[in-house]
Amino acid sequence: MPQLVQPRQMKQFQLENQRNATMEALYERSNRTCGTYTGLWQEFAADVAVNFRDTDYQELHDAVCLAMGETKSVLIEKHAQQAIQVCRQYLLGKWL
């Protein structure tokens, strides 16, 4: 398995800005109108965990291959596997 590239260290204000932007985007997509963010992150995290657990690898692989199809490369399937593996490493972190 390839090693994960060391993520660059963001400055604290950059991290806070990214977190705030993420929460704003989540709120916008949640269809909430109450003005409260209570439990929003937990709801998102639970959904992501279920989606990740229940993802059919072959379906994901086929979707990535389709997205890469415009390259006309004979290595699409191998590239798709590598792309999925990198995403899994970043998403699962210590859980992988």
C-alpha positions as CSV (number, residue, x, y, z in Angstrom):
1,M,0.0,0.0,0.0
2,P,1.4,3.4,-0.9
3,Q,2.3,5.8,1.9
4,L,0.1,8.7,2.5
5,V,1.6,12.1,1.6
6,Q,2.2,14.2,4.7
7,P,-0.5,16.8,4.8
8,R,0.7,20.3,5.0
9,Q,0.2,22.0,8.3
10,M,-2.4,24.8,8.1
11,K,-2.1,27.8,10.2
12,Q,-4.7,27.9,13.0
13,F,-6.8,30.7,11.3
14,Q,-6.8,28.7,8.1
15,L,-8.0,25.6,9.9
16,E,-10.8,27.6,11.6
17,N,-11.8,29.2,8.3
18,Q,-12.0,25.8,6.7
19,R,-14.0,24.4,9.6
20,N,-16.4,27.4,9.5
21,A,-16.9,27.0,5.8
22,T,-17.6,23.3,6.2
23,M,-20.2,23.9,8.9
24,E,-21.9,26.6,6.7
25,A,-22.0,24.2,3.8
26,L,-23.4,21.4,5.9
27,Y,-26.1,23.8,7.4
28,E,-27.1,24.9,3.9
29,R,-27.4,21.4,2.7
30,S,-29.2,20.2,5.8
31,N,-32.4,22.1,4.9
32,R,-32.5,23.4,8.4
33,T,-34.1,26.8,8.9
34,C,-33.9,27.1,12.7
35,G,-30.5,28.8,12.8
36,T,-28.9,26.3,15.1
37,Y,-26.0,24.0,14.3
38,T,-26.6,21.7,17.3
39,G,-26.0,18.1,16.3
40,L,-25.2,19.0,12.7
41,W,-21.7,17.7,12.7
42,Q,-22.7,14.5,14.5
43,E,-25.5,13.9,11.9
44,F,-23.0,14.4,9.1
45,A,-20.4,12.1,10.7
46,A,-23.0,9.4,11.2
47,D,-24.1,9.6,7.6
48,V,-20.6,9.5,6.3
49,A,-19.8,6.5,8.4
50,V,-22.8,4.6,7.2
51,N,-22.2,5.6,3.6
52,F,-18.5,4.5,3.8
53,R,-19.4,1.2,5.5
54,D,-22.2,0.4,3.0
55,T,-20.4,1.5,-0.2
56,D,-20.2,-1.3,-2.8
57,Y,-16.5,-1.3,-3.8
58,Q,-17.3,-2.5,-7.4
59,E,-19.9,0.3,-7.8
60,L,-17.5,2.9,-6.6
61,H,-14.7,1.5,-8.8
62,D,-17.0,1.6,-11.8
63,A,-18.0,5.2,-11.1
64,V,-14.4,6.3,-10.8
65,C,-13.5,4.5,-14.0
66,L,-16.4,6.2,-15.7
67,A,-15.2,9.6,-14.4
68,M,-11.7,8.8,-15.7
69,G,-13.0,7.4,-19.0
70,E,-12.3,10.7,-20.9
71,T,-8.6,10.0,-20.5
72,K,-8.9,7.0,-22.8
73,S,-6.1,5.4,-20.8
74,V,-5.7,1.6,-20.9
75,L,-4.7,1.9,-17.2
76,I,-8.1,3.4,-16.0
77,E,-9.0,0.5,-13.8
78,K,-5.6,0.5,-12.1
79,H,-5.7,4.3,-11.7
80,A,-9.2,4.0,-10.2
81,Q,-8.0,1.5,-7.6
82,Q,-5.2,3.7,-6.6
83,A,-7.4,6.8,-6.4
84,I,-9.9,4.9,-4.2
85,Q,-7.1,3.7,-1.9
86,V,-5.7,7.2,-1.4
87,C,-9.2,8.5,-0.6
88,R,-9.7,5.7,1.9
89,Q,-6.3,6.5,3.6
90,Y,-7.3,10.1,4.0
91,L,-10.8,9.4,5.1
92,L,-10.1,6.6,7.5
93,G,-6.9,7.9,9.0
94,K,-6.1,6.0,12.1
95,W,-9.0,3.6,11.5
96,L,-7.3,2.0,8.4
